[in-house]
Amino acid sequence: MALKATVYKVQLQIADMDRHYYADHSLTLAQHPSENNERMMVRLLAFALNASNTLQFTKGLSSESDEAELWDLALDGTVNLWVEFGQADEKWLKKACSRAKQVHLYCYGGRVVPIWWQANQSALSRYQQLSIWDISEQSVQQMATLVQRSMNLQCNISEGQIWLSDDSQSVLIEPVLLKAASR
């Protein structure tokens, strides 16, 4: 018998001073049995950093499809933004870059990220629409402490600093930009 995803309800208030985006989002996050709390919170962080009325989570880990885990689709089906997580394979990022106007990769995993980046930097530098960030291991672990089945979170973004808070604690996240899109 297959294990089922765990469902989390999130009320997310976003105040992004960098993009002048201010909105409340009611989200349902499905956590695949193989996904840990840290990864799920990186997905939620990526949603907050790229939030729009058309940004949506897909089936992600629970499917074998050729779609992003998080993406922003235009009304005509064009992929405006494709978001990936972890230390993605260069072939997968190439596919994403061929299908989307922008591709964002949010790396996490502590000491493995610099090793992955050193091995892939030259190959990934040719993808003009690709941006890559490293989320520190400490930030990811602290975000995981916010996890509850029902979450009320506030996300304040200003000058590259992100404060993710619930009623009892706040977490400071400062992603490091490894590669900026060149277009």
N, C-alpha and C positions, 0 to 999 in steps of 0.2 A: 504494500500500500504506500503510495507516494505521500510525502509530507506536504502539507499545505502552507502557503504563505501566511505570515502574521500581518495583520492589518493594523496600521497606526493612523489615527486621525490627528491632523495638525491644523491649528489656526495660526497662520503666520502673518505678522504685521511687518511690512518692509518699508523702511525709510532709507532710500538710496540717494544720498546727497550728490554723489558723483554723476549719476545719470538723471537726476531729478525725477525719480520714480517713487511714488508713494501709493501703496495699495495693501489691502488685506486679502489673503488667499486662504480658502478652506481646501485643504489637501487630504487625500487618502493615499498613504504610502503602503505599498505591499512589500514586505521584507521576505525575500526568497529564503527557504531553509538554509541555503549555503551562504547567505549574506550576513555579516555581523553588524552590530550597531554602529560601528565606526564608519563602515562603507555607506550605510543608509544615511547617516548624518552628512557625509560628504555629498551625497546626492541632493539632500535638502539644502545644503549650503550653495551648491551650484544652481539650484532653482532660484534661490534668493538673489544670487549675483547676476542672473540673467533674466529675471522675472519679466513677464509681459502677459498680456491677455491671451496670447496664443501659444505660450510655452506649455508643454505637456510631457508627463511621464509616459513611457510606452510599456510594453510587456517586459522589457528588459531581460533579466537573467532567466525568467521563466519561459522564454521562447527561443527558438532557433532562427529567428528572423534576421533580415538584413536591415534592421533599423536601429537607430540610436536608443540609448536608455532614456534620454531626455532630449527633446527637440522642439523647435519652433517652426511650424509649417505655415506657409502662406495659404490663402484661400484656393489658389490654383494647384496646391500640392507641392510647390517648390519648398525645399528645405532651406530655410534661412539660417538656422543654427542647429548644429549637431553636437551633442555633449557626450563625452566619454570619461571614464574614471579608471584610476589605477595606472599601471604601466602597460599601455596598449601596444599591440603589435603594429609594426610599421605597415604591413599589408592592410590591416583593418583601418588605420588612419588614412592611408592612400584612398581606400574605397570611400571613406567618409568625405574626404576632400574633393573627390570627383562628383559627389552627390549634393554637397551643401555649399552655400555661400560663405559660411564661417564654421569652423570646427574648434571647439574648446576641449582641452584635456586637463582634468584635475587629477594630478598625481598625489598619492599618499603612500605611506609605508616606511617612513623614516629613512634608515641607512640605505635601503635598496634603490631609492629614487636617484641619487647621484650616480650610482653604478649604471642604472638603466639609461639615464640621460647621457652619460659619457659614451655608451655603446650605440645610441641612436641619434645623437645630436646632428651629425653630418647628413644622415639620410633624411631626417625630418626637416632640415633647414630649407629644402626645396619646396615645401608646401606653403604657399603664400598666405592662405586663409587660415592656417593653423596657429592657435595660441595655446601655450602650455604653462600651467601653474603647479607649484609644489606646495601642498598643505602640510605643515609640520606635524610630526607624530604627536607631539604634545597637544597641539590644537585639536587634532582628530580625537584623541583620548578624552580631552575635556568636553568636546561636543557630545561624545557618547554618554556622558553623565547626565545629559539633559533628556535622554530617551525615557518616554513613558508611553503607554498605549494611547493616551489622549494628551496632546501637547498644546500649550498656548505659548508661542514664542514670538519675540520681537527681534528683528534684525535691523541694525543700524549700520550703514555703510558710508564711510567718509574718508577720502584721501587714501584709499587702499586698505584701510583698517575696517574690520568687521567685528561688531559686537553682537553676539547671539545670546539672548537672555530668556529665562523663564521667570517665574515669580520669586525664585530663591537664589539664583546665581546667574552670573554673566561670564561669557567666554570670549576672550580676545583672539581673533584669527587674523593673521597677516600673511596672506599667500605670497609666495615668491614667484615672480614672473620669470620663467626659464626661456620662453620664446614668445615674441609678439608677432601677431599677424602682420604681414607687410603690405596688405591691401585692405 
